[in-house]
Amino acid sequence: MAINVTRSSLPKIEDYVEEIRPIFESHILTNMGPVYKKFQRMLIEYLEVPYLSMFVNGHMALEIAIQALDVKRDHGEVITTPFTFVSTTHAIVRNGLNPVFCDIKTDDYTLDPAKIESLITDNTVAIMPVHVYGNVCDVEAIDEIAKTHNLKVIYDGAHAFAEKYKGVGVGNFGDATMFSFHATKVFNSIEGGAIAFRDKKYRKALHELKNFGIHSPEIVDAIGGNAKLDEFRAAMGICNLRRVEECMRKRKVIYDWYNERLRGVPGIRFCKPNPNATCNYAYYPLVFDREEFGKSRDEVFDSLLQHGINARKYFYPAVNELAVYRNVYNSTNTPVAHDISLNIITLPIYEELSLEEVDMICDIILSCGR
Ligand SMILES: *Cc1c(COP(=O)(O)O)cnc(C)c1O
């Protein structure tokens, strides 16, 4: 059987049935009903954030957060990273704003704070960094820059569920943080997402904009869409939230075993996450130095594939090199992102992956080397 990069986490079917039983009794299927509210309370407590609004998915959460933070302006620019899933950039562009790509750091692939300020112009309205692979950004430096220049910060925290920075929930930094609960993420509600935020003033906008801008039955006071999280997905989220700590513990064993097998191999580079942050073990990225290792990332990827192992070239191409954007935005000023995207691979990691399978994957990789 093929081994994929991830495998969606599921609760016991009995647990899910128990959680959706009240829905069959109440006939309330959506529109922020009792299951949504229960899930919301559990998440606020677990993530240790003051406020949280949940959405049908992470992407719509991000799009609506930009709208709710009211940063839209003619020719408005958002400083962001090209080393991410395309959703981050699309959310900016679909709001009529222009992404300005800033390069990333070589050690953890997050936005390089030292390169942000030179990109700030009179049109800059916000910074949108990404906690890529769950590597927590340099939140203090970024928030400081934003304060100095009066910019909003919206973190794409799709990969950073459950993480803490200096003991504080990662959703407490910047003006807002998006979490994704997509089936492939470390924690899922099938599809789903949320915006964590600290300032109560955004609560109304986030709540209304995901429900057509409806304020009350006879008052529609904003141009909203429909991005509500329904009761069945909220129920799945509740079930998976009860298991997420165990799930991360199991992933850590795999993560540590990869480290054990691959550390010290010439030409294999590991990311160095922020030492002040915790890790959720969502991804296992590796960078290959072709000269030193002897084979390229693509050759390693193909070898794995021949053995039925679907690793992923996350994130390749970099967003500013994707067909839709490469003729619109200049990618020459983000050489680090370009280089990492050419040489990175993410290896399979999920709860049920056995250490024997990890050994097999490592053996294939090592057999590619010199
Ligand atoms: C998954 C992901 C998203 C989008 O989240 P969805 O819940 O799939 O809409 C956005 N940004 C990043 C970095 C992601 O990995």
The ligand as a Gaussian input file, in Angstrom:
#p B3LYP/6-31G(d) Opt

LIG

0 1
 C       -3.919000      24.624000       4.359000
 C       -3.369000      26.016000       4.244000
 C       -4.194000      27.123000       3.998000
 C       -5.640000      27.009000       3.648000
 O       -6.401000      26.377000       4.618000
 P       -7.728000      25.573000       4.175000
 O       -8.343000      25.209000       5.481000
 O       -7.291000      24.390000       3.375000
 O       -8.576000      26.503000       3.385000
 C       -3.624000      28.385000       3.998000
 N       -2.313000      28.557000       4.217000
 C       -1.483000      27.522000       4.439000
 C       -0.034000      27.788000       4.702000
 C       -1.978000      26.204000       4.432000
 O       -1.144000      25.184000       4.595000

